[in-house]
């Protein structure tokens, strides 16, 4: 094999394993070698049991040799975000309070991945409790952007995105409230898919009836992410948004692994660079306009327009504050000195809202949802940037200004993502070249609620259309530069001791 197995897509690697042309052990060893070579420069994978990785790979190889039935992820290494339990590995949530917390059992998502033949490769880095979109914490330090190690990998699934971009594993888990899958995917030049609420159930969530956050797949290609979704999607009636009748959901999970072709010439697409409210940086606007010009001829109808998103900032702020009170108020109240500024800010913000504020935000949220449904009666998809800014210095905890205009909160710059979060519509970020600074640009595609398969299919068509385009295809990491780079842990500010504000 001339291609390094670590650089294979999940689809290609799984096909080779099924045909006995690639050993799961060979693939695991290649991924471990890539980890050894480049992880010191980016700090994407923060916990691992090497012997367990190789033992799982050997078991996968034995199953192939015996002719046993093979699952859709058989022998594929998978990174798991450090918000999700993997038995025997630490789950720290990026918080010093849980520095020594070792998971006793697998999370249901991990159980499903293992059941499909996936090999757990390691835990990927997050900001503290996934609060904020710069992956830095006081337990494991910062994760750098593999395209420029002085820049942020975004977050909160920054470790997963950086790991994928470097070829340490072909698949990774992520989760997304205000773009925590999509932002790092865009910054690092990979794919991140936020499903409709309930597709990947969260049976133990304390905010299950407030579906701002959901787990989802990440990969280097759309088909890889879709393959992973076919395993992550499942029936679980404990999630109120997972419609289960007779043990089945309205989605056919296995269908995600076989993406249909989509005739783009019949699709009606709305193009927007800011949804009318997102504080989009000028460099991102210019990059998006160039891509919109290239994309428009592919579709039957493509116009500059967007759903009515008025009040989005207020609605998201109130509902996010409420969510953080559910998850973090007790701990912050009891041990305020333990938590970083983002967690404390959201808890304080949540406490500042009255019952009337929550009632008004709830009513406005309902109106927001209905406006989106009316919009999508005319339009099939919205295409926009995935993130409002180009990747910045990772020392900057969050952008305090965009093009000289102050941001409202530490999460205001995530508006491009939370526009669709609030409506509950499936959204994907796919890599589409580089911006003027030479950094990855992420294109976001949003579809109708529950049309997850349609969003993935359209994303795959766009990906294929520009696959051979040097300027608009997926950017590649300079592995030689990462191998030669000094260890990231030697950088000032690595452990979030003095982040710039």
Secondary structure, 3 states (H helix, E strand, C coil): CCCCHHHCCHHHHHHHHHCCCCCHHHHHHHHHHHHHHHHHHHCCEEECCHHHHHHHHHHHHHHHHHCCCCCCCCCCEEEEECCCCCCCCECCCCCHHHCCCECCCCCHHHHHHHHCCCEEEEEECCCHHHCCCCCEECCCEECEECCEEEEECCCCCHHHHHHHHHCCCCEEEEEECCCCCHHHHHHHCCEEEECCCCCCCCCCCCCCCCCCCEEEEEECCHHHHHHHHHHHCCCCCCCCCCCEECCEECCCHHHHHCCCCCCHHHCEEEECCCCCCCCCCHHHHHHHHHHHHHHHCCCCEEEECCCCCCCHHHHHHHHHHHHHHHHHHHHHHHCHHHCCHHHHHHHHHHHHCCHHHHHHHHHHHHHHHHHHHHHCCCCCEEEEECCCCCCCECCECCCCEECCEECCCCCHHHHHHHHHHHHCCCEEEEEEEECCCCCEEEEEEEECCCCHHHHHHHHHHHHHHCCCCCCCCCCCCCHHHHHHCCCHHHCCCCCCCCCEC
